[in-house]
Amino acid sequence: MRKSTRAVLAFVIFALLAGHAPAPAAGQAPAPPTVAARLASLLRTDSYREAGKLAASLLADPALDARTQALCGRAVLLAGRVREAETVFAKVLSRSSDDPDAHLGLGRIALIRNDTAGAVAHFRRAVPSTLYYEEALRLLWETAWESGTFDDLFEIRALAEERYGRGSEPLPFWMINGLARVKGLAGKRLFDMTGTFERVRVPLTTSEAQPRIRMIALKLNGKGEYLFDIDSAADDFLNLSPLLAEELGLTLTGSAMASGVGTAAAAVRFAVLDKVDLGPVTFRNVPVRVSDIHPFRGLKKGLLGTGLLKRFNVTIDVEAEAMDLYPLDRPELLAASIDRKAVAADVPLYVYDATTVEASLAGAPLALYILDSAAATHLVDKPFFEEHIKPKLDPARISRGGIQGAQGAQWVNIIDGVTIVLGQLGFEGQRVCEFEMEELNSIGGRYLAGLLGNPLLWPYRVHMDFRAGRLILEKYRKP
C-alpha cells in the first residue's frame, strides 16, 4: 500500500521511488472475519510476502469466488509473481469481464511491461472499484503524466471529483500537488520529445569519487551541459542537485522528504525544465525533482532514471565508453546491434517504477530485485535473508561494514562470496548486504527481495530492451 498520508520519496542507493497508498473507502463496513478478510488486512498493512503466501493457499480452491480470486491475484502480483498474477486476473475476467480489481491488476502489469496504452485501457475500467478506486485513479494519472498528455490530467481530475464526491471526500494530495507542479503548461505536452534518429551515441564518463557510476552530459534549457549519473533504479526522468537548479534559475515548488538507504532524510522540491537536449533528441516541458541528497552536496549535477531510459531501447557499453539509444518503435535497430552468439543472459526486464529483474541469490527462491546501474553492491531484504539464506550460512561469513547511500553512510551486515543467478548466468564471489527493505517496499507498493548493482552489469554489454521487456547481457569479445 503506497502512503498517501505523507509526502515521502524513497532513495535506493541513488534510486528514487515515489508513492502513495489507497485508503479504504470512507464509511466502509469491516469485512467478516474470514481468510479473505485476513488477506485484505495483510495487503492494507503492506505485508506483501505474507499476503502472497496466503493467496497461494486460497487459489488452490477451485471453487473460489471471483471477487476473492481477484484479491488473490493482487496479493500474488504485489508479492512479485507477475506471470502467475496475470493468469489469475485472466481467469477472473473470464468469469466477470468487468471486474474492476482484475482490470487494475492487469493495468499494473501493463505498466510493468512499459505498455502505456494497455495500462490506460485497464485503469479506466478499474475506477469503479469499491476498495481500490484511489489507486486506479492515481495510476491513471501517473500514466497520463508520464506519457505527456497534459490535457488528459484535467479529464482524470473530473473523474476523481465525481468518484471522491460520492463519499464527500476531498481530492487527494497527489493530484492537487501534481497540478501545482505544472501550473501554466495547459495545452502543452509534458516530456514532449522531438528529433529524428536511428541511434543516438552518447559518451560515457566517470568521476574519481564514484568510478563505477557511469555518467552522460545533457544540455539544459539551451545553456551549458551538465553531468548526470545513469541510475536505472530511479523512477525519475531527471533529478537535479540544488546547486544546479540555482544555476539554471529554476522556480521550485512543493516539498517532500526522502528516506531510504542512509541514516538521514533529504529535502525534495519540484521544478520544470523548458528544454533538455540529448544529441539530436530534444525534450520540452520536463518536470524534474530537485533533491538535497548526499551525492549532490556541493556539486552542479544530477541523475537520470528509468523515467528517461524507458523512452528508448538502450545499450550501455562500458568498454566502448558509450551509451546508445534506439527508437522504441524500431526494435530491429537494437536487435541488429546484438551478437546473439555472445549473449550470456536474456531475461525479463520489468518496470516497477525502476528497472527490476528476477534472480536467485545464494540458492534462495527466485524473487524480484531492483536493477541498479548506480549501485556498487547488492542488497537483500532482511526477512528474506533470514528465511532463505541465513540458515544455510556459516555465521563466520557475516561481518559488519558500511555502505554509502543517497542519505549518507550506514552500517549493515555483509556477506562475501555469494552466488547470484540471473537466467542461466551465474555470478560467483559477490558481496551482498543485509538491508531492511520494509519502508522502501511499502512506499513502492510491492515486494522486492533486494537490489542488484553494477557488478552484474559492467562485465557485459548491457542491453535494456524496453519495447520487448528484456535485459540482455552480451559478452565482450576477447582481444
C-alpha positions as CSV (number, residue, x, y, z in Angstrom):
1,M,0.0,0.0,0.0
2,R,1.6,3.3,-1.1
3,K,1.4,6.0,1.6
4,S,-0.9,8.9,0.7
5,T,-0.9,10.4,4.2
6,R,2.6,11.8,3.8
7,A,4.7,13.2,1.0
8,V,7.6,10.8,1.0
9,L,10.2,9.8,-1.5
10,A,12.5,6.8,-1.0
11,F,16.0,6.5,-2.3
12,V,17.6,3.2,-3.1
13,I,21.4,4.0,-3.3
14,F,20.7,6.8,-5.8
15,A,17.2,5.4,-6.6
16,L,14.0,7.5,-6.1
17,L,10.7,5.6,-5.6
18,A,7.8,8.0,-5.1
19,G,4.4,6.7,-3.9
20,H,1.1,7.0,-2.3
21,A,-1.4,4.5,-1.0
22,P,-5.1,4.0,-1.4
23,A,-7.1,4.2,1.8
24,P,-10.2,2.2,2.5
25,A,-13.4,3.9,1.3
26,A,-14.9,6.2,3.9
27,G,-17.6,4.5,5.9
28,Q,-16.7,1.1,4.6
29,A,-18.0,-1.7,6.9
30,P,-15.3,-4.1,8.1
31,A,-15.2,-7.4,6.3
32,P,-16.3,-10.5,8.1
33,P,-13.5,-12.4,9.9
34,T,-12.7,-14.8,7.1
35,V,-9.5,-15.9,5.5
36,A,-10.2,-13.5,2.6
37,A,-10.6,-10.6,5.2
38,R,-7.2,-11.6,6.6
39,L,-5.7,-11.4,3.1
40,A,-7.2,-7.9,2.6
41,S,-5.8,-6.9,6.0
42,L,-2.3,-8.1,5.1
43,L,-2.4,-6.0,1.9
44,R,-3.6,-2.9,3.7
45,T,-0.6,-3.2,6.1
46,D,1.9,-3.8,3.2
47,S,2.6,-7.3,4.3
48,Y,3.2,-8.5,0.8
49,R,5.2,-11.6,1.4
50,E,2.7,-13.0,3.9
51,A,-0.2,-12.0,1.6
52,G,1.4,-13.8,-1.3
53,K,1.7,-17.0,0.7
54,L,-1.9,-16.8,1.9
55,A,-3.2,-16.1,-1.6
56,A,-1.4,-19.2,-2.9
57,S,-3.3,-21.4,-0.4
58,L,-6.6,-19.8,-1.3
59,L,-6.1,-20.2,-5.0
60,A,-5.7,-23.9,-4.5
61,D,-9.5,-24.0,-4.0
62,P,-11.2,-24.4,-7.4
63,A,-14.5,-23.1,-6.1
64,L,-13.0,-19.8,-5.0
65,D,-15.4,-16.9,-5.9
66,A,-14.3,-14.3,-8.5
67,R,-14.0,-11.4,-6.0
68,T,-11.7,-13.3,-3.7
69,Q,-9.8,-14.6,-6.7
70,A,-9.1,-11.1,-7.8
71,L,-7.9,-10.2,-4.3
72,C,-5.6,-13.2,-4.5
73,G,-4.3,-12.0,-7.9
74,R,-3.5,-8.6,-6.3
75,A,-1.6,-10.3,-3.5
76,V,0.4,-12.5,-5.9
77,L,1.3,-9.5,-8.0
78,L,2.4,-7.4,-5.1
79,A,4.4,-10.3,-3.8
80,G,6.3,-10.2,-7.1
81,R,5.0,-13.1,-9.1
82,V,4.0,-11.3,-12.3
83,R,3.2,-14.2,-14.6
84,E,1.2,-16.1,-12.0
85,A,-0.8,-12.9,-11.2
86,E,-1.6,-12.4,-14.9
87,T,-3.1,-15.9,-15.1
88,V,-5.2,-15.3,-12.1
89,F,-6.6,-12.0,-13.4
90,A,-7.4,-13.6,-16.8
91,K,-9.4,-16.3,-15.0
92,V,-11.3,-13.6,-13.1
93,L,-12.2,-11.8,-16.3
94,S,-13.3,-15.0,-17.9
95,R,-16.0,-15.2,-15.2
96,S,-16.7,-11.5,-14.9
97,S,-15.4,-9.4,-17.7
98,D,-16.0,-6.0,-16.0
99,D,-14.3,-6.9,-12.7
100,P,-12.5,-3.6,-11.8
101,D,-10.0,-5.1,-9.5
102,A,-8.8,-7.6,-12.1
103,H,-8.5,-4.7,-14.6
104,L,-6.5,-2.8,-12.0
105,G,-4.1,-5.7,-11.7
106,L,-3.7,-6.1,-15.5
107,G,-3.2,-2.3,-15.7
108,R,-0.3,-2.6,-13.3
109,I,1.2,-5.5,-15.2
110,A,0.9,-3.4,-18.5
111,L,2.9,-0.6,-16.8
112,I,5.4,-3.1,-15.5
113,R,5.9,-4.1,-19.2
114,N,6.1,-0.5,-20.3
115,D,2.8,-0.7,-22.2
116,T,1.3,2.7,-21.6
117,A,-1.8,2.3,-23.9
118,G,-2.7,-1.1,-22.4
119,A,-2.3,0.3,-18.9
120,V,-4.6,3.2,-19.5
121,A,-7.3,1.0,-21.0
122,H,-7.4,-1.2,-17.9
123,F,-7.1,1.6,-15.4
124,R,-10.2,3.3,-16.8
125,R,-12.1,0.2,-16.3
126,A,-10.7,-0.1,-12.7
127,V,-12.1,3.3,-11.5
128,P,-15.4,1.7,-10.4
129,S,-13.5,-0.4,-7.8
130,T,-15.0,-0.3,-4.4
131,L,-11.8,-0.8,-2.5
132,Y,-9.1,0.4,-4.9
133,Y,-10.6,3.3,-6.9
134,E,-8.0,5.7,-5.5
135,E,-5.2,3.5,-6.7
136,A,-6.8,3.2,-10.1
137,L,-7.2,7.0,-10.4
138,R,-3.6,7.6,-9.2
139,L,-2.1,5.1,-11.6
140,L,-4.3,6.5,-14.5
141,W,-3.0,10.0,-13.5
142,E,0.6,8.9,-13.4
143,T,0.4,7.1,-16.7
144,A,-1.1,10.2,-18.4
145,W,1.6,12.3,-16.7
146,E,4.5,10.2,-18.0
147,S,3.0,9.9,-21.5
148,G,2.8,13.7,-21.6
149,T,-0.9,14.0,-22.3
150,F,-1.4,17.1,-20.1
151,D,-5.0,17.7,-21.2
152,D,-5.9,14.2,-20.0
153,L,-4.9,15.2,-16.5
154,F,-8.0,17.5,-16.3
155,E,-10.2,14.7,-17.6
156,I,-8.8,12.4,-14.9
157,R,-9.4,15.2,-12.3
158,A,-13.0,15.3,-13.3
159,L,-13.3,11.5,-12.9
160,A,-11.7,11.9,-9.5
161,E,-14.0,14.7,-8.4
162,E,-17.0,12.5,-9.3
163,R,-15.7,9.4,-7.6
164,Y,-14.4,11.1,-4.4
165,G,-17.6,13.2,-4.3
166,R,-19.7,10.1,-3.8
167,G,-18.3,9.9,-0.3
168,S,-17.9,13.7,0.2
169,E,-14.1,13.2,0.2
170,P,-11.6,15.9,-1.0
171,L,-9.3,15.4,-3.9
172,P,-6.2,13.6,-2.8
173,F,-2.9,15.4,-2.1
174,W,-1.0,13.8,-5.0
175,M,-3.5,15.2,-7.5
176,I,-3.5,18.7,-6.1
177,N,0.3,18.7,-5.8
178,G,0.7,17.4,-9.3
179,L,-1.4,20.1,-10.8
180,A,0.5,22.7,-8.9
181,R,3.8,21.4,-10.3
182,V,2.8,22.0,-13.9
183,K,0.8,25.2,-13.5
184,G,0.9,27.3,-16.6
185,L,1.6,24.4,-19.0
186,A,-2.1,23.8,-20.0
187,G,-2.3,22.9,-23.7
188,K,1.3,21.8,-23.8
189,R,2.7,18.3,-23.8
190,L,4.9,17.2,-20.9
191,F,8.2,15.5,-21.9
192,D,7.5,16.5,-25.5
193,M,10.1,14.6,-27.5
194,T,11.2,15.7,-30.9
195,G,14.1,14.7,-33.2
196,T,14.7,12.2,-35.9
197,F,17.3,9.5,-35.2
198,E,18.1,5.8,-35.7
199,R,20.8,5.8,-33.0
200,V,22.0,8.4,-30.5
201,R,25.5,7.6,-29.3
202,V,26.4,9.4,-26.0
203,P,29.9,9.3,-24.5
204,L,30.1,7.8,-21.0
205,T,32.3,9.3,-18.3
206,T,33.1,8.6,-14.7
207,S,34.3,10.6,-11.7
208,E,37.2,9.9,-9.2
209,A,34.7,10.0,-6.4
210,Q,32.4,7.3,-7.9
211,P,34.4,5.5,-10.6
212,R,31.8,2.7,-11.1
213,I,28.9,5.1,-11.8
214,R,28.6,5.9,-15.5
215,M,27.5,9.5,-16.4
216,I,26.4,11.3,-19.6
217,A,26.2,15.0,-20.3
218,L,22.8,16.7,-21.0
219,K,22.3,20.3,-22.2
220,L,19.6,22.0,-20.1
221,N,17.4,25.0,-21.1
222,G,19.7,25.8,-24.0
223,K,22.6,26.7,-21.6
224,G,25.5,24.6,-20.6
225,E,26.0,20.8,-20.4
226,Y,25.9,19.0,-17.1
227,L,26.7,15.5,-16.0
228,F,24.0,13.1,-14.9
229,D,24.5,9.7,-13.2
230,I,22.8,6.8,-15.1
231,D,20.6,5.4,-12.4
232,S,18.3,2.6,-13.6
233,A,16.9,2.2,-10.0
234,A,15.4,5.7,-10.0
235,D,11.9,6.2,-11.3
236,D,12.7,9.8,-12.2
237,F,13.1,11.3,-15.6
238,L,15.8,13.7,-14.2
239,N,16.8,14.7,-10.7
240,L,18.9,17.8,-10.1
241,S,21.1,19.0,-7.3
242,P,20.0,22.2,-5.6
243,L,23.2,24.0,-6.8
244,L,22.3,23.0,-10.4
245,A,18.8,24.2,-10.0
246,E,20.0,27.5,-8.7
247,E,22.5,28.0,-11.5
248,L,19.6,27.4,-14.0
249,G,17.4,29.9,-12.2
250,L,14.6,27.3,-11.8
251,T,11.4,28.1,-9.9
252,L,10.9,25.5,-7.2
253,T,7.5,24.4,-6.0
254,G,6.1,21.9,-3.5
255,S,8.1,20.0,-0.9
256,A,8.7,16.4,0.3
257,M,11.1,14.4,2.4
258,A,13.2,11.5,1.2
259,S,14.0,8.3,3.1
260,G,15.7,5.1,2.3
261,V,19.3,3.8,2.2
262,G,21.2,6.0,4.6
263,T,20.7,7.5,8.0
264,A,19.1,10.9,7.3
265,A,16.2,12.4,5.5
266,A,16.6,14.7,2.5
267,A,14.5,17.6,1.2
268,V,12.9,17.3,-2.2
269,R,11.3,20.1,-4.3
270,F,10.0,20.3,-7.8
271,A,10.6,22.3,-11.0
272,V,10.1,22.2,-14.8
273,L,12.8,22.4,-17.4
274,D,11.9,24.2,-20.6
275,K,14.3,22.1,-22.7
276,V,16.6,19.0,-22.4
277,D,18.9,18.2,-25.3
278,L,20.4,14.7,-25.8
279,G,22.2,14.7,-29.2
280,P,19.5,15.2,-31.9
281,V,16.7,14.5,-29.4
282,T,15.0,17.3,-27.5
283,F,12.6,17.1,-24.7
284,R,10.5,20.1,-23.7
285,N,8.3,20.9,-20.7
286,V,10.1,18.4,-18.4
287,P,9.0,18.1,-14.8
288,V,12.1,17.3,-12.6
289,R,12.9,16.8,-8.9
290,V,15.4,18.9,-7.0
291,S,16.9,16.8,-4.2
292,D,19.3,17.5,-1.4
293,I,20.8,14.1,-1.3
294,H,24.3,13.2,-0.1
295,P,25.9,12.6,-3.6
296,F,24.7,16.0,-4.8
297,R,26.4,18.0,-2.0
298,G,28.5,20.9,-3.4
299,L,28.0,19.7,-7.0
300,K,26.1,21.0,-10.0
301,K,25.0,17.7,-11.4
302,G,22.0,15.3,-11.4
303,L,20.9,11.8,-12.1
304,L,18.7,10.3,-14.9
305,G,16.4,7.4,-14.2
306,T,14.1,4.9,-15.7
307,G,11.6,7.6,-16.5
308,L,14.0,8.7,-19.2
309,L,15.6,5.4,-20.1
310,K,12.3,3.6,-20.8
311,R,11.6,6.0,-23.7
312,F,14.3,4.3,-25.7
313,N,15.9,0.9,-26.2
314,V,19.3,1.3,-24.5
315,T,22.7,-0.2,-24.8
316,I,25.4,0.7,-22.2
317,D,28.9,-0.3,-23.3
318,V,31.5,0.4,-20.7
319,E,34.4,-0.8,-22.9
320,A,33.4,1.5,-25.7
321,E,32.6,4.2,-23.2
322,A,29.3,4.9,-24.8
323,M,25.6,4.6,-24.3
324,D,23.4,4.0,-27.4
325,L,19.8,5.0,-27.6
326,Y,17.4,3.5,-30.2
327,P,13.8,4.4,-31.0
328,L,11.2,2.3,-29.2
329,D,9.2,1.9,-32.4
330,R,12.3,0.5,-34.3
331,P,13.2,-2.6,-32.2
332,E,15.1,-4.1,-35.1
333,L,17.8,-1.5,-34.7
334,L,18.7,-2.7,-31.2
335,A,18.4,-6.3,-32.3
336,A,20.8,-5.7,-35.2
337,S,23.5,-4.4,-32.7
338,I,23.5,-7.6,-30.6
339,D,25.7,-10.6,-31.4
340,R,23.2,-13.3,-30.4
341,K,26.0,-15.9,-30.2
342,A,27.7,-13.8,-27.5
343,V,24.5,-13.4,-25.3
344,A,25.1,-14.7,-21.8
345,A,21.7,-13.8,-20.3
346,D,18.3,-12.8,-21.8
347,V,15.8,-12.3,-19.0
348,P,12.5,-10.4,-18.4
349,L,13.0,-6.7,-17.6
350,Y,10.2,-5.2,-15.6
351,V,9.5,-1.5,-14.9
352,Y,8.3,-1.4,-11.3
353,D,8.9,2.4,-11.4
354,A,12.6,1.3,-11.6
355,T,14.1,-1.5,-13.6
356,T,13.5,-4.9,-12.0
357,V,14.7,-8.4,-12.7
358,E,14.1,-11.9,-11.4
359,A,17.1,-13.6,-9.8
360,S,18.2,-16.2,-7.3
361,L,20.6,-15.2,-4.6
362,A,22.7,-17.8,-2.6
363,G,20.3,-20.6,-3.6
364,A,17.2,-18.7,-2.4
365,P,14.0,-19.0,-4.4
366,L,13.6,-16.8,-7.4
367,A,12.4,-13.3,-6.5
368,L,12.3,-9.8,-7.9
369,Y,15.2,-7.4,-7.4
370,I,15.8,-3.7,-8.3
371,L,18.4,-3.5,-11.0
372,D,20.6,-0.5,-10.1
373,S,23.2,0.7,-12.5
374,A,24.4,3.3,-9.9
375,A,25.0,0.8,-7.1
376,A,28.4,-0.8,-6.4
377,T,27.0,-3.6,-4.3
378,H,23.9,-5.7,-3.8
379,L,21.2,-5.6,-1.1
380,V,18.9,-8.4,0.2
381,D,15.8,-7.8,2.3
382,K,16.4,-8.8,6.0
383,P,13.4,-11.1,6.4
384,F,14.0,-12.8,3.1
385,F,17.7,-13.3,4.1
386,E,16.8,-14.7,7.4
387,E,14.3,-17.2,5.9
388,H,16.1,-18.4,2.9
389,I,19.8,-17.7,3.2
390,K,21.0,-17.3,6.8
391,P,20.0,-20.8,8.0
392,K,22.4,-22.3,5.4
393,L,25.2,-19.8,6.1
394,D,28.3,-20.2,8.3
395,P,27.9,-17.3,10.8
396,A,31.6,-16.6,10.4
397,R,30.9,-15.3,6.9
398,I,28.8,-12.4,8.2
399,S,30.7,-9.2,9.0
400,R,29.8,-5.6,9.8
401,G,30.6,-2.9,7.3
402,G,29.5,0.4,5.9
403,I,27.7,1.3,2.7
404,Q,27.1,4.8,1.2
405,G,23.5,5.6,0.2
406,A,21.8,8.7,-1.1
407,Q,21.2,9.8,2.5
408,G,24.7,9.1,3.8
409,A,26.6,6.2,5.4
410,Q,25.0,3.2,7.1
411,W,26.3,0.1,8.9
412,V,25.0,-3.3,7.6
413,N,25.7,-7.0,7.8
414,I,27.9,-8.0,4.8
415,I,28.3,-11.5,3.3
416,D,31.0,-12.1,0.8
417,G,31.4,-15.0,-1.7
418,V,27.7,-15.2,-2.6
419,T,26.5,-16.7,-5.9
420,I,23.8,-14.8,-7.8
421,V,21.9,-16.5,-10.7
422,L,20.3,-14.4,-13.4
423,G,18.7,-16.5,-16.0
424,Q,21.3,-19.1,-17.0
425,L,24.1,-16.9,-15.9
426,G,25.8,-17.3,-12.5
427,F,27.9,-14.6,-10.8
428,E,30.2,-16.0,-8.1
429,G,32.1,-14.3,-5.4
430,Q,29.6,-11.4,-5.0
431,R,29.2,-9.2,-1.9
432,V,25.7,-8.8,-0.5
433,C,24.5,-6.5,2.2
434,E,21.6,-7.4,4.5
435,F,19.2,-4.5,4.5
436,E,15.7,-3.8,5.9
437,M,13.6,-3.1,2.7
438,E,10.2,-2.7,4.6
439,E,9.9,1.0,4.2
440,L,11.2,1.1,0.6
441,N,8.7,-1.7,-0.3
442,S,5.8,-0.1,1.4
443,I,6.4,3.2,-0.4
444,G,6.9,1.4,-3.7
445,G,3.7,-0.6,-3.1
446,R,5.2,-4.0,-3.9
447,Y,7.6,-6.6,-2.5
448,L,11.1,-6.8,-3.9
449,A,13.7,-9.0,-2.3
450,G,16.6,-6.7,-2.7
451,L,18.7,-4.7,-5.1
452,L,21.4,-5.9,-7.7
453,G,24.1,-3.4,-8.5
454,N,26.5,-2.8,-11.4
455,P,28.9,-5.7,-10.6
456,L,26.4,-7.8,-12.5
457,L,26.3,-5.3,-15.4
458,W,29.6,-3.8,-16.3
459,P,31.3,-7.1,-17.2
460,Y,28.9,-7.2,-20.2
461,R,27.4,-5.0,-22.9
462,V,24.1,-4.2,-21.3
463,H,21.0,-4.0,-23.5
464,M,17.7,-2.8,-21.9
465,D,15.0,-3.6,-24.5
466,F,12.1,-1.7,-23.0
467,R,10.0,-2.4,-26.1
468,A,10.1,-6.2,-25.5
469,G,10.8,-6.1,-21.8
470,R,14.1,-7.9,-21.9
471,L,17.5,-7.4,-20.2
472,I,20.2,-8.8,-22.5
473,L,23.8,-9.2,-21.3
474,E,26.3,-9.7,-24.2
475,K,29.8,-11.0,-23.7
476,Y,32.7,-8.8,-24.8
477,R,34.9,-10.2,-27.5
478,K,38.2,-11.4,-26.2
479,P,41.3,-9.5,-27.5
